[in-house]
C-alpha cells in the first residue's frame, strides 16, 4: 500500500510539472517569441489606414465599389456581419468553409451564372471565356484574400474607367501587392486585393487633395 501511494505521489508531481511546462511556460515562450520576431503576423496581420483598423491581410473582403478590385466569391460572405444582423440572430458565429456543392448542383450553377452576368456588366471589355475561374469560384475557407494575377489584370480597364488613374498606376499597384511563389517554386503568384484597394484609395485621396 505504501508503494502504491508513493507511485501515486510521483505521478501527481509529474503531472503538475508537465502541466506547468506545457500549459504555461511553452505557450508563454512561443507567444513572446512570436511577438518579438513576427509581431504583425502574431496579431492577425492587421492592416491600418490613417490609424484605423480596416482589415487583415489574411482575410478577404467584399468590394462593390466599381473603383476597386473585386475579390473571389465567398460562401460565408467573408464572415462579415452588421450589429443589426447580430441582434436579429441572423449571425450565428464565426464561420469558414464552402457550400461544397457538386458541379451538377443547380444552386451552384445559378450562383455562378449570376456572378458571371454581374461581372460582365461591370467589365464590358471582358468576354465570357476570358473570366478566370477563381473570380467565379469560392475558396475552401471562404476567406481567401488573394486572387490570381490574371484575375487582377482583367479588372484593370474597369478600375481605370472609374478612377481616372492611369494604366501604369494600376499595374504598379498590382505589382506592389503581388505575393511570389513559396520559396520561388511552389504555388502561383497571387495578388492581395485589400492591399491593392488601399493603394487605390490612397491614390484617389492624393488626387482630391491636389485639386
C-alpha positions in Angstrom: 0.0 0.0 0.0 2.9 2.3 0.8 4.4 1.7 -2.6 1.0 2.5 -4.2 0.8 5.9 -2.5 4.5 6.6 -3.4 3.8 5.8 -7.0 0.6 8.0 -7.0 2.6 10.8 -5.4 5.2 10.6 -8.2 2.5 10.6 -10.9 0.9 13.6 -9.3 4.2 15.5 -9.2 5.0 14.6 -12.8 1.5 15.7 -13.9 2.0 19.1 -12.2 5.4 19.6 -13.8 4.0 18.7 -17.3 1.0 21.0 -16.7 3.3 23.9 -15.9 5.7 23.3 -18.7 3.1 22.6 -21.5 0.2 24.7 -20.2 2.1 27.8 -19.2 5.8 28.0 -19.9 5.7 26.7 -23.5 2.7 28.8 -24.7 4.1 31.9 -23.0 7.6 31.4 -24.5 6.1 30.8 -28.0 3.8 33.8 -27.7 6.7 36.0 -26.5 8.9 34.9 -29.3 6.2 35.5 -31.9 5.5 39.0 -30.6 9.2 39.8 -30.9 10.1 38.1 -34.2 6.7 38.3 -36.1 4.6 40.9 -34.3 2.3 41.7 -37.2 1.6 38.0 -38.1 1.1 37.1 -34.4 -1.6 39.8 -34.0 -3.6 38.8 -37.1 -1.7 40.7 -39.8 -4.0 43.7 -39.1 -3.9 46.4 -41.8 -4.3 50.1 -40.8 -5.2 53.2 -42.8 -5.0 56.6 -41.1 -4.5 54.7 -37.7 -7.8 52.9 -38.2 -8.1 49.1 -38.5 -9.6 48.3 -41.9 -8.9 44.5 -42.2 -6.4 41.7 -42.2 -4.0 40.7 -44.9 -5.1 37.1 -44.2 -8.9 37.6 -44.8 -10.7 38.8 -47.9 -13.4 41.4 -48.1 -16.3 42.0 -50.4 -15.9 45.2 -52.5 -18.9 46.5 -54.5 -17.5 50.0 -55.4 -16.5 49.8 -59.1 -13.4 51.8 -58.4 -11.9 49.0 -56.5 -10.7 45.5 -57.3 -13.1 42.6 -56.6 -12.1 39.5 -54.6 -13.4 35.9 -55.0 -16.9 34.9 -54.1 -17.4 33.7 -50.5 -19.9 31.2 -49.3 -19.7 32.8 -45.8 -19.5 36.4 -47.0 -16.0 36.6 -45.6 -17.6 36.2 -42.2 -18.8 39.8 -42.0 -22.0 40.9 -40.4 -23.7 44.1 -39.1 -24.6 44.7 -35.5 -28.3 44.7 -36.6 -27.8 41.2 -38.1 -26.2 40.0 -34.9 -29.0 41.5 -32.8 -31.6 39.8 -35.0 -29.9 36.5 -34.6 -29.0 36.3 -38.3 -25.4 35.8 -37.5 -24.7 32.5 -35.7 -21.0 32.9 -35.0 -17.6 32.7 -36.7 -17.8 30.5 -39.8 -15.5 29.4 -42.6 -15.9 27.0 -45.4 -17.8 26.5 -48.6 -21.2 25.1 -49.6 -19.5 22.0 -51.0 -21.9 21.9 -54.0 -21.2 19.3 -56.6 -20.7 20.6 -60.2 -24.2 19.3 -61.1 -25.9 21.2 -58.3 -28.4 23.7 -59.7 -27.7 26.1 -56.9 -24.0 26.3 -57.8 -24.9 26.8 -61.5 -27.4 29.6 -60.6 -24.8 31.4 -58.4 -22.0 31.2 -60.9 -24.3 32.4 -63.8 -25.5 35.3 -61.6 -21.9 36.3 -60.7 -20.8 35.9 -64.3 -23.5 38.2 -65.6 -22.7 40.8 -63.0 -19.0 40.7 -63.7 -19.6 41.1 -67.5 -21.9 44.1 -66.9 -19.3 45.7 -64.7 -16.4 44.9 -67.0 -17.8 45.4 -70.6 -14.3 44.9 -72.2 -14.2 41.3 -70.9 -15.6 38.3 -72.8 -17.2 35.4 -71.0 -14.4 32.9 -71.9 -11.8 35.4 -70.5 -13.1 35.4 -66.9 -10.6 33.5 -64.7 -12.1 30.6 -62.8 -11.1 32.0 -59.4 -13.4 35.0 -59.9 -16.4 32.7 -60.1 -15.4 30.0 -57.6 -15.2 30.3 -53.8 -12.2 29.2 -51.9 -12.4 26.2 -49.5 -12.2 28.6 -46.5 -14.4 31.3 -47.9 -11.9 33.8 -46.5 -9.2 33.9 -49.2 -7.8 37.4 -49.6 -5.9 36.7 -52.8 -6.8 36.4 -56.5 -4.6 35.2 -59.4 -2.6 37.7 -61.5 -4.9 37.1 -64.4 -7.9 38.0 -62.3 -6.3 41.2 -61.2 -5.2 42.3 -64.7 -8.6 41.6 -66.2 -10.2 44.2 -63.9 -7.7 47.0 -64.9 -9.9 48.5 -67.6 -12.8 49.0 -65.2 -10.7 50.5 -62.5 -9.1 52.9 -64.9 -12.5 54.0 -66.2 -14.0 54.6 -62.7 -11.0 56.1 -61.0 -9.2 58.1 -63.7 -5.9 56.6 -62.7 -3.5 55.6 -65.5 -2.9 52.0 -66.6 0.7 52.3 -65.4 -0.5 53.4 -61.9 -2.9 50.4 -61.6 -0.2 47.9 -62.9 2.3 49.3 -60.4 -0.2 48.9 -57.6 -0.9 45.3 -58.6 2.8 44.6 -58.7 3.3 46.1 -55.2 0.7 43.7 -53.8 1.8 40.6 -55.6 3.0 37.7 -53.5 5.6 35.5 -55.0 5.6 31.7 -55.2 6.5 30.0 -52.0 10.4 29.9 -51.9 10.1 30.8 -55.6 9.0 27.3 -56.6 5.6 26.2 -55.1 2.2 27.6 -55.9 1.4 30.6 -58.1 1.9 34.3 -57.8 -1.2 35.9 -56.1 -2.5 39.4 -55.6 -3.8 40.7 -52.2 -7.0 42.5 -53.1 -7.2 44.5 -49.9 -3.6 45.8 -50.4 -4.5 46.9 -53.9 -7.6 48.7 -52.9 -5.8 50.5 -50.1 -3.3 51.9 -52.6 -6.1 52.8 -55.0 -7.9 54.7 -52.2 -4.6 56.5 -51.2 -4.1 57.5 -54.9 -7.6 58.9 -55.1 -7.2 60.8 -51.9 -4.0 62.4 -53.3 -5.8 63.4 -56.4 -8.6 65.0 -54.4 -6.1 66.9 -52.2 -4.2 68.2 -55.2 -7.4 69.6 -56.7 
